[in-house]
Amino acid sequence: MKFSLRSTPVVVLLALVCCLLWGSAFPVIKIGYAVLSIEKADVSSQLLFAGCRFFLAGVIAAAAGSVAAKKLLVPRSSAAFIRIICLALVQTVIQYVFFYISLAHTTGIKGAILESLNIFFSILAASLIFRMEKISVRKLLGCFIGFAGIILVNLAGSGGMQNMDMHFTLTGEGFMIISTVGAAFASVLLRLFSRYDNPVLLTGWQFVFGGIVMCAAGYFTGGRLSFTSVHAVLLLLYLSILSAAAYSLWSVLLKYNDVSRVTIFGFMNPVFGVILSALLLGESGTLRDWKVPAALVLVCAGIFLVNMRKKTSARRENGD
């Protein structure tokens, strides 16, 4: 099990599946807002929608993990419960509450670029704060190249540089940076906590508790949802399954690999998001922009640099 989840082809395949699922969330959430008649400025309803999504995702992840493990995945000690609450506050609450509020006060381009900073923060936290791995020029160079790809892909299509002003607000760009710090520390904590608990248990239950907090925050600040159509229910179910599957796979990868080796694939999220948005939202003109394939090349180059290893290290990892 450890051998297969550490091999490069498996890491690449599973990480890309996670990023493809997360990338599909961008257009599906937009479609969900339209179906549920959630206005752009209605942050309370957006938080309620997100809370329902993550609570259901947690139930699905815990149930599926229990079936796979052939035992009920529940926290069985106070220490495990504390780790789950800590992860829920950092990953689901801090990351997504600040993320959703920020999107209402900044442009999509600036939000996507700032959100990608979590990969830098993840590597720095794992290296400098938690001392889990060593930082290197190669890793930082790979991050900068991947980040350049994110900037490029978010300048594709209509708008371009017109949406890249230097305006900064606390509730807009400031909250997005706080969100990225939450996402970064969540990746490191998942790696750390999975030494003691099943990573799927951690993912499922932190979604349950985090989802409850987000639902409460959205509801008690005036958010309301009306699932009056099958379409709306199916969208919520898809988003929940997406989160359960992607985060469970991601947490398992983090258990067996360096944080930098896994999180670098996060640069693929907005690339997939742009491509899938073009296909699902009728924005096909974006795909004809040269910046999209160029961005994909840069992101792939960054991923390759971070995951490139010496032959001796690869042989040692594979037990040769």
Secondary structure by P-SEA (a helix, b strand, c coil): cccccccaaaaaaaaaaaaaaaaaaaaaaaaaaaaacccccaaaaaaaaaaaaaaaaaaaaaaaaaaaaccccccccaaaaaaaaaaaacccccccaaaaaaaacccaaaaaaaaaaaaaaaaaaaccccccccccaaaaaaaaaaaaaaaaaaaccccccccccccccccaaaaaaaaaaaaaaaaaaaaaacccccaaaaaaaaaaaaaaaaaaaaaaabbbbbcccaaaaaaaaaaaaaaaaaaaaaaaaaaccccccccccccaaaaaaaaaaaaaaccccccccaaaaaaaaaaaaaaaaaacccaaaaaaaacc
